[in-house]
Amino acid sequence: MATNVKKITDEQVEETVETKEAVNVLDLLLGSDIGEIKLPTKEVEITRLSGVFGSPFVITVQALSPDRYEEVQDMAVSVKGKDADIEISLLQVLVVMEGVVDPSGKPMFKNKDLMSKFKATTPKELVRKLLLSGEIASIYGEIASLSGFGEGSVKEVKN
């Protein structure tokens, strides 16, 4: 007895997975619960500090809202006449300062007790005391990606 078996290629599987019923975006938004829309978070480990403290040093990074991101970006811009320059390292520190959060969702580096413990007069100084430049840049990248700047946050819809 012959069995009728049809092989499905990976392309066909991908096409099937990506074929979703089109939804009216307006209806989707109007029918949603506003409380469901939260800023995305992610946990990341700072391996150097895990070694220093002898325990996993895991921090929670959170996307910045568009308004907060714009405020932070403005703090890193200097305007001289018609020229405007953005200081990338300052932008990275400020985004890390705002985007690394404690369990309650508040910016961790703004914690007064933590600043006092490490003898830092500002949250920016605390970031620079605890993290290396590469760690700041990596954490900034994670926060920026969560904030919608990463690949895959928006994709083209094929007709």
PyRosetta script that sets phi, psi and omega in degrees:
from pyrosetta import init, pose_from_sequence

init()
pose = pose_from_sequence("MATNVKKITDEQVEETVETKEAVNVLDLLLGSDIGEIKLPTKEVEITRLSGVFGSPFVITVQALSPDRYEEVQDMAVSVKGKDADIEISLLQVLVVMEGVVDPSGKPMFKNKDLMSKFKATTPKELVRKLLLSGEIASIYGEIASLSGFGEGSVKEVKN")
pose.set_psi(1, 128.8)
pose.set_omega(1, -179.0)
pose.set_phi(2, -86.4)
pose.set_psi(2, 137.0)
pose.set_omega(2, 178.7)
pose.set_phi(3, -101.2)
pose.set_psi(3, 134.8)
pose.set_omega(3, -180.0)
pose.set_phi(4, -91.4)
pose.set_psi(4, 101.3)
pose.set_omega(4, -179.0)
pose.set_phi(5, -116.4)
pose.set_psi(5, 129.1)
pose.set_omega(5, 178.9)
pose.set_phi(6, -111.5)
pose.set_psi(6, 124.5)
pose.set_omega(6, 178.8)
pose.set_phi(7, -82.9)
pose.set_psi(7, 136.4)
pose.set_omega(7, 178.7)
pose.set_phi(8, -110.3)
pose.set_psi(8, 127.7)
pose.set_omega(8, -179.8)
pose.set_phi(9, -79.6)
pose.set_psi(9, 162.6)
pose.set_omega(9, 177.0)
pose.set_phi(10, -58.8)
pose.set_psi(10, -36.9)
pose.set_omega(10, 179.9)
pose.set_phi(11, -62.8)
pose.set_psi(11, -40.0)
pose.set_omega(11, 179.5)
pose.set_phi(12, -67.1)
pose.set_psi(12, -38.1)
pose.set_omega(12, 178.1)
pose.set_phi(13, -64.0)
pose.set_psi(13, -46.8)
pose.set_omega(13, 179.0)
pose.set_phi(14, -59.6)
pose.set_psi(14, -42.9)
pose.set_omega(14, -178.9)
pose.set_phi(15, -62.8)
pose.set_psi(15, -40.1)
pose.set_omega(15, 179.0)
pose.set_phi(16, -66.1)
pose.set_psi(16, -43.2)
pose.set_omega(16, -179.4)
pose.set_phi(17, -65.3)
pose.set_psi(17, -39.6)
pose.set_omega(17, -175.9)
pose.set_phi(18, -81.5)
pose.set_psi(18, -12.3)
pose.set_omega(18, 178.9)
pose.set_phi(19, -81.7)
pose.set_psi(19, 103.0)
pose.set_omega(19, 179.7)
pose.set_phi(20, -119.2)
pose.set_psi(20, 151.1)
pose.set_omega(20, 179.2)
pose.set_phi(21, -67.8)
pose.set_psi(21, 131.4)
pose.set_omega(21, 178.7)
pose.set_phi(22, -66.7)
pose.set_psi(22, 134.7)
pose.set_omega(22, -179.1)
pose.set_phi(23, -117.8)
pose.set_psi(23, 141.7)
pose.set_omega(23, 175.1)
pose.set_phi(24, -69.9)
pose.set_psi(24, 112.8)
pose.set_omega(24, -175.3)
pose.set_phi(25, -59.9)
pose.set_psi(25, -39.0)
pose.set_omega(25, 179.2)
pose.set_phi(26, -61.0)
pose.set_psi(26, -46.1)
pose.set_omega(26, 177.9)
pose.set_phi(27, -62.5)
pose.set_psi(27, -38.7)
pose.set_omega(27, 179.5)
pose.set_phi(28, -61.8)
pose.set_psi(28, -45.8)
pose.set_omega(28, -179.8)
pose.set_phi(29, -68.7)
pose.set_psi(29, -44.5)
pose.set_omega(29, -178.5)
pose.set_phi(30, -66.1)
pose.set_psi(30, -29.1)
pose.set_omega(30, -179.1)
pose.set_phi(31, -91.4)
pose.set_psi(31, 3.7)
pose.set_omega(31, -176.3)
pose.set_phi(32, -93.6)
pose.set_psi(32, 163.4)
pose.set_omega(32, 174.7)
pose.set_phi(33, -93.4)
pose.set_psi(33, 121.0)
pose.set_omega(33, -177.5)
pose.set_phi(34, -57.7)
pose.set_psi(34, -31.6)
pose.set_omega(34, 179.7)
pose.set_phi(35, -64.5)
pose.set_psi(35, -17.4)
pose.set_omega(35, 179.4)
pose.set_phi(36, -75.6)
pose.set_psi(36, -19.7)
pose.set_omega(36, -177.2)
pose.set_phi(37, -91.5)
pose.set_psi(37, 102.0)
pose.set_omega(37, -179.3)
pose.set_phi(38, -122.2)
pose.set_psi(38, 158.0)
pose.set_omega(38, 176.3)
pose.set_phi(39, -69.4)
pose.set_psi(39, 131.5)
pose.set_omega(39, -179.5)
pose.set_phi(40, -68.3)
pose.set_psi(40, 148.7)
pose.set_omega(40, 177.6)
pose.set_phi(41, -128.7)
pose.set_psi(41, 165.5)
pose.set_omega(41, 179.4)
pose.set_phi(42, -156.2)
pose.set_psi(42, 145.8)
pose.set_omega(42, 175.7)
pose.set_phi(43, -99.8)
pose.set_psi(43, 135.0)
pose.set_omega(43, 177.7)
pose.set_phi(44, -132.9)
pose.set_psi(44, 149.6)
pose.set_omega(44, 179.7)
pose.set_phi(45, -105.1)
pose.set_psi(45, 135.7)
pose.set_omega(45, 173.2)
pose.set_phi(46, -96.5)
pose.set_psi(46, 99.5)
pose.set_omega(46, -170.6)
pose.set_phi(47, -63.0)
pose.set_psi(47, -36.0)
pose.set_omega(47, 179.2)
pose.set_phi(48, -61.9)
pose.set_psi(48, -44.5)
pose.set_omega(48, -179.7)
pose.set_phi(49, -72.2)
pose.set_psi(49, -27.6)
pose.set_omega(49, 173.5)
pose.set_phi(50, -61.0)
pose.set_psi(50, -42.0)
pose.set_omega(50, 177.7)
pose.set_phi(51, -67.2)
pose.set_psi(51, -40.4)
pose.set_omega(51, -179.8)
pose.set_phi(52, -63.4)
pose.set_psi(52, -45.0)
pose.set_omega(52, -175.3)
pose.set_phi(53, -92.4)
pose.set_psi(53, -6.0)
pose.set_omega(53, 177.9)
pose.set_phi(54, 69.2)
pose.set_psi(54, 20.6)
pose.set_omega(54, -179.1)
pose.set_phi(55, -153.6)
pose.set_psi(55, 150.3)
pose.set_omega(55, -179.9)
pose.set_phi(56, -55.8)
pose.set_psi(56, 124.1)
pose.set_omega(56, 179.0)
pose.set_phi(57, -99.5)
pose.set_psi(57, 89.3)
pose.set_omega(57, -175.5)
pose.set_phi(58, -107.8)
pose.set_psi(58, 127.8)
pose.set_omega(58, 178.3)
pose.set_phi(59, -115.4)
pose.set_psi(59, 156.6)
pose.set_omega(59, 175.8)
pose.set_phi(60, -103.5)
pose.set_psi(60, 124.5)
pose.set_omega(60, 175.9)
pose.set_phi(61, -107.6)
pose.set_psi(61, 144.7)
pose.set_omega(61, -175.7)
pose.set_phi(62, -132.4)
pose.set_psi(62, 143.5)
pose.set_omega(62, 175.6)
pose.set_phi(63, -60.7)
pose.set_psi(63, 151.4)
pose.set_omega(63, 173.9)
pose.set_phi(64, -97.1)
pose.set_psi(64, 142.2)
pose.set_omega(64, 176.1)
pose.set_phi(65, -65.7)
pose.set_psi(65, 157.2)
pose.set_omega(65, 178.8)
pose.set_phi(66, -55.2)
pose.set_psi(66, -41.4)
pose.set_omega(66, 179.6)
pose.set_phi(67, -63.7)
pose.set_psi(67, -45.0)
pose.set_omega(67, -178.4)
pose.set_phi(68, -67.6)
pose.set_psi(68, -39.3)
pose.set_omega(68, 179.3)
pose.set_phi(69, -62.4)
pose.set_psi(69, -41.3)
pose.set_omega(69, 178.8)
pose.set_phi(70, -63.8)
pose.set_psi(70, -41.7)
pose.set_omega(70, 178.0)
pose.set_phi(71, -61.3)
pose.set_psi(71, -45.3)
pose.set_omega(71, -179.9)
pose.set_phi(72, -63.6)
pose.set_psi(72, -43.1)
pose.set_omega(72, -180.0)
pose.set_phi(73, -62.4)
pose.set_psi(73, -40.8)
pose.set_omega(73, 178.4)
pose.set_phi(74, -60.9)
pose.set_psi(74, -34.7)
pose.set_omega(74, 179.4)
pose.set_phi(75, -68.0)
pose.set_psi(75, -21.9)
pose.set_omega(75, -177.7)
pose.set_phi(76, -96.9)
pose.set_psi(76, 1.1)
pose.set_omega(76, -178.6)
pose.set_phi(77, -101.2)
pose.set_psi(77, 134.3)
pose.set_omega(77, 172.9)
pose.set_phi(78, -118.1)
pose.set_psi(78, 133.5)
pose.set_omega(78, -178.1)
pose.set_phi(79, -112.1)
pose.set_psi(79, 127.2)
pose.set_omega(79, 176.9)
pose.set_phi(80, -127.8)
pose.set_psi(80, 102.3)
pose.set_omega(80, -177.1)
pose.set_phi(81, 66.4)
pose.set_psi(81, -120.5)
pose.set_omega(81, 179.4)
pose.set_phi(82, -93.2)
pose.set_psi(82, -6.0)
pose.set_omega(82, -177.2)
pose.set_phi(83, -95.1)
pose.set_psi(83, 140.4)
pose.set_omega(83, 175.3)
pose.set_phi(84, -127.3)
pose.set_psi(84, 129.5)
pose.set_omega(84, 178.3)
pose.set_phi(85, -120.4)
pose.set_psi(85, 142.1)
pose.set_omega(85, 175.4)
pose.set_phi(86, -110.1)
pose.set_psi(86, 126.9)
pose.set_omega(86, 179.2)
pose.set_phi(87, -87.2)
pose.set_psi(87, 102.8)
pose.set_omega(87, -172.7)
pose.set_phi(88, -59.6)
pose.set_psi(88, -44.9)
pose.set_omega(88, -177.9)
pose.set_phi(89, -64.0)
pose.set_psi(89, -37.0)
pose.set_omega(89, 176.9)
pose.set_phi(90, -67.7)
pose.set_psi(90, -42.5)
pose.set_omega(90, 177.4)
pose.set_phi(91, -57.7)
pose.set_psi(91, -44.8)
pose.set_omega(91, -179.6)
pose.set_phi(92, -61.5)
pose.set_psi(92, -45.7)
pose.set_omega(92, 179.6)
pose.set_phi(93, -62.3)
pose.set_psi(93, -43.8)
pose.set_omega(93, -178.9)
pose.set_phi(94, -65.8)
pose.set_psi(94, -39.3)
pose.set_omega(94, 177.8)
pose.set_phi(95, -66.4)
pose.set_psi(95, -42.4)
pose.set_omega(95, 177.3)
pose.set_phi(96, -63.1)
pose.set_psi(96, -43.0)
pose.set_omega(96, 179.2)
pose.set_phi(97, -57.1)
pose.set_psi(97, -39.3)
pose.set_omega(97, -178.3)
pose.set_phi(98, -87.5)
pose.set_psi(98, -30.6)
pose.set_omega(98, -171.0)
pose.set_phi(99, -94.2)
pose.set_psi(99, -10.8)
pose.set_omega(99, 174.2)
pose.set_phi(100, -92.0)
pose.set_psi(100, 118.7)
pose.set_omega(100, -172.3)
pose.set_phi(101, -118.4)
pose.set_psi(101, 153.6)
pose.set_omega(101, 175.8)
pose.set_phi(102, -84.4)
pose.set_psi(102, 177.9)
pose.set_omega(102, -178.2)
pose.set_phi(103, -58.1)
pose.set_psi(103, -23.4)
pose.set_omega(103, 179.3)
pose.set_phi(104, -86.5)
pose.set_psi(104, -3.7)
pose.set_omega(104, 179.2)
pose.set_phi(105, 91.3)
pose.set_psi(105, 4.7)
pose.set_omega(105, 178.4)
pose.set_phi(106, -89.5)
pose.set_psi(106, 149.6)
pose.set_omega(106, 178.5)
pose.set_phi(107, -56.9)
pose.set_psi(107, 118.5)
pose.set_omega(107, -175.2)
pose.set_phi(108, -61.9)
pose.set_psi(108, -40.0)
pose.set_omega(108, -175.5)
pose.set_phi(109, -73.6)
pose.set_psi(109, -5.8)
pose.set_omega(109, 175.9)
pose.set_phi(110, -95.5)
pose.set_psi(110, 4.0)
pose.set_omega(110, -180.0)
pose.set_phi(111, -70.1)
pose.set_psi(111, 119.6)
pose.set_omega(111, -175.9)
pose.set_phi(112, -61.4)
pose.set_psi(112, -40.0)
pose.set_omega(112, 180.0)
pose.set_phi(113, -64.3)
pose.set_psi(113, -40.9)
pose.set_omega(113, 179.3)
pose.set_phi(114, -66.5)
pose.set_psi(114, -42.2)
pose.set_omega(114, 177.6)
pose.set_phi(115, -62.3)
pose.set_psi(115, -41.6)
pose.set_omega(115, 179.2)
pose.set_phi(116, -64.1)
pose.set_psi(116, -45.0)
pose.set_omega(116, -179.1)
pose.set_phi(117, -56.8)
pose.set_psi(117, -41.5)
pose.set_omega(117, -177.0)
pose.set_phi(118, -98.2)
pose.set_psi(118, 11.8)
pose.set_omega(118, 177.1)
pose.set_phi(119, 51.6)
pose.set_psi(119, 47.6)
pose.set_omega(119, 177.5)
pose.set_phi(120, -108.8)
pose.set_psi(120, 129.9)
pose.set_omega(120, -178.0)
pose.set_phi(121, -83.0)
pose.set_psi(121, -19.9)
pose.set_omega(121, 179.4)
pose.set_phi(122, -136.5)
pose.set_psi(122, 157.3)
pose.set_omega(122, 174.9)
pose.set_phi(123, -59.2)
pose.set_psi(123, -36.8)
pose.set_omega(123, 178.7)
pose.set_phi(124, -61.0)
pose.set_psi(124, -42.1)
pose.set_omega(124, 178.5)
pose.set_phi(125, -65.3)
pose.set_psi(125, -38.0)
pose.set_omega(125, 178.8)
pose.set_phi(126, -63.8)
pose.set_psi(126, -43.1)
pose.set_omega(126, 177.4)
pose.set_phi(127, -57.0)
pose.set_psi(127, -46.5)
pose.set_omega(127, -176.8)
pose.set_phi(128, -71.1)
pose.set_psi(128, -26.1)
pose.set_omega(128, 177.4)
pose.set_phi(129, -75.9)
pose.set_psi(129, -36.2)
pose.set_omega(129, -175.0)
pose.set_phi(130, -88.9)
pose.set_psi(130, -31.5)
pose.set_omega(130, -171.4)
pose.set_phi(131, -116.2)
pose.set_psi(131, 147.1)
pose.set_omega(131, 173.7)
pose.set_phi(132, -82.7)
pose.set_psi(132, 161.9)
pose.set_omega(132, -178.0)
pose.set_phi(133, -55.6)
pose.set_psi(133, -44.0)
pose.set_omega(133, 179.5)
pose.set_phi(134, -65.9)
pose.set_psi(134, -36.1)
pose.set_omega(134, 177.6)
pose.set_phi(135, -66.4)
pose.set_psi(135, -41.6)
pose.set_omega(135, 177.3)
pose.set_phi(136, -60.2)
pose.set_psi(136, -45.8)
pose.set_omega(136, -179.3)
pose.set_phi(137, -63.8)
pose.set_psi(137, -40.5)
pose.set_omega(137, 180.0)
pose.set_phi(138, -67.0)
pose.set_psi(138, -43.8)
pose.set_omega(138, 179.1)
pose.set_phi(139, -65.7)
pose.set_psi(139, -40.8)
pose.set_omega(139, 175.5)
pose.set_phi(140, -55.6)
pose.set_psi(140, -45.0)
pose.set_omega(140, 179.4)
pose.set_phi(141, -59.8)
pose.set_psi(141, -40.8)
pose.set_omega(141, 178.5)
pose.set_phi(142, -64.4)
pose.set_psi(142, -44.9)
pose.set_omega(142, -179.1)
pose.set_phi(143, -66.7)
pose.set_psi(143, -42.8)
pose.set_omega(143, 178.6)
pose.set_phi(144, -61.2)
pose.set_psi(144, -41.8)
pose.set_omega(144, 178.7)
pose.set_phi(145, -63.2)
pose.set_psi(145, -44.3)
pose.set_omega(145, 177.0)
pose.set_phi(146, -63.0)
pose.set_psi(146, -29.2)
pose.set_omega(146, -178.8)
pose.set_phi(147, -82.4)
pose.set_psi(147, 5.8)
pose.set_omega(147, 174.5)
pose.set_phi(148, 100.2)
pose.set_psi(148, 6.5)
pose.set_omega(148, -178.6)
pose.set_phi(149, -91.6)
pose.set_psi(149, -5.4)
pose.set_omega(149, -177.2)
pose.set_phi(150, -84.3)
pose.set_psi(150, 165.7)
pose.set_omega(150, 175.7)
pose.set_phi(151, -65.9)
pose.set_psi(151, 144.8)
pose.set_omega(151, 176.9)
pose.set_phi(152, 88.5)
pose.set_psi(152, -4.4)
pose.set_omega(152, 179.9)
pose.set_phi(153, -73.8)
pose.set_psi(153, -26.1)
pose.set_omega(153, 175.9)
pose.set_phi(154, -137.8)
pose.set_psi(154, 136.1)
pose.set_omega(154, 177.3)
pose.set_phi(155, -133.3)
pose.set_psi(155, 154.4)
pose.set_omega(155, 179.3)
pose.set_phi(156, -74.4)
pose.set_psi(156, 137.8)
pose.set_omega(156, 176.9)
pose.set_phi(157, -98.0)
pose.set_psi(157, 124.0)
pose.set_omega(157, -179.8)
pose.set_phi(158, -90.9)
pose.set_psi(158, 135.9)
pose.set_omega(158, 179.6)
pose.set_phi(159, -82.1)
pose.dump_pdb("model.pdb")
